[in-house]
Amino acid sequence: MHDYQSIRQQFLINPDITFLNFGSFGACPKPVFEVYQQIQKEMEWEPVRFLARNAPARLELARKALGEFVHAHPDDLVYVLNPSWAVNAVGRSLKLEAGDEVLTTNIEYGACDKAWMYFCKQSGAHYIQQPIHFPVLDQQDIVESVISGITPRTRLIFISHITSATGFILPVSDICKAAQERGIPVFIDGAHTPGHIPLDLNQLNPDYYTGACHKWMMTPKGSSFLYAKKERQAQIDPLIISWGYDAAQPSHSQFLDYHQVQGTRDISAFLSIPAAIQFRAAHDWEKVSESCKQMVRASAGSFCEQLDTEPHIPIKPEFF
């Protein structure tokens, strides 16, 4: 059994509150936050050297650490501030036309819904929100519901890996396979996945994936990533046109040039990600996480009784 009081002391959280909403903004452990602040001090000590000369190599090291954690090639990952940024970058690049369709469900994250509704409104495309009917007893029902919404005008399937409001794990692997058999790209919103449940992007094989590190990975705020398959990378326009576009000294990757070089910004949160991964390893975080999950599952029935309701999904690890 873990000493939870000892673990709590690793965080800066106000001791007068019980902090449950890790899904919105995770708490950053003290050792990771100290690394973050030290990196900021390095930047202020010699800003030009840090940002203009050293940043690419430092970002490469951080991407390698993240790549090992999520099982993806580091050159297929770019750091972004949040998943909304990633959704906007891909959404603006799709070049949707009147009558096109973006297929999703009716239980997606509201900010992403707004982004897709905006792009569809601008282009005359349609945002198709397939209804998920509760209670769900079999994840295959979700797969069938999503796939049944495919039409000849479907340009993309956009779906959460773990839903924001309810922590419901969706069967994204099966949806990816079914969609790709039909030649339809899949963009997975994995904002809540890294550090929450295991993530293997090589095995999952989505066309696009975005994840937040500042939730369950416990990194400083404003550290997330966009993954894209190599064959999709050239299609993604830079959200911010800066020195990485038509670069005077291009790197080996247009994807990195376009999306990593975005003008002056504080990259310290990105560079702190290896420290967060090390913290997890040093504190056996997989066991800590599993213990928390067991508490949640054990308590779910009691909450349902107090609220006089029934669970919408089975209280089992594959769902919740």
Buried (B, 14 or more C-beta within 10 A) or exposed (E): EEEEEEEEEBBEEEEEEEEEEBBEEBBBBEBBBEBBEBBBEBBEEEEEEBBEEBBEEBBBEBBBBBBEBBEBEBBBBBBBBBBBBBBBBBBBBBEBEEEBBBBBBEBBBEBBBEBBBBBBEEBEBBBBBBEBEEEBEEBEEBBBBBBEBBEEBBBBBBBBBBBBEBBBBBBBBBBBBBBBEEEBBBBBBBBBBBBBBEBEBEEBBBBBBBBBBBBBBBBBBBBBBBBBBEEBBEBBBBBBEBEBBEBEEEBEBBBBBBBBBBEEBBBBBBBBBBBBBBBBEEBEBEEBBEEEBEEBEEEBEEEEEEEEEEBBBBBEEEBB
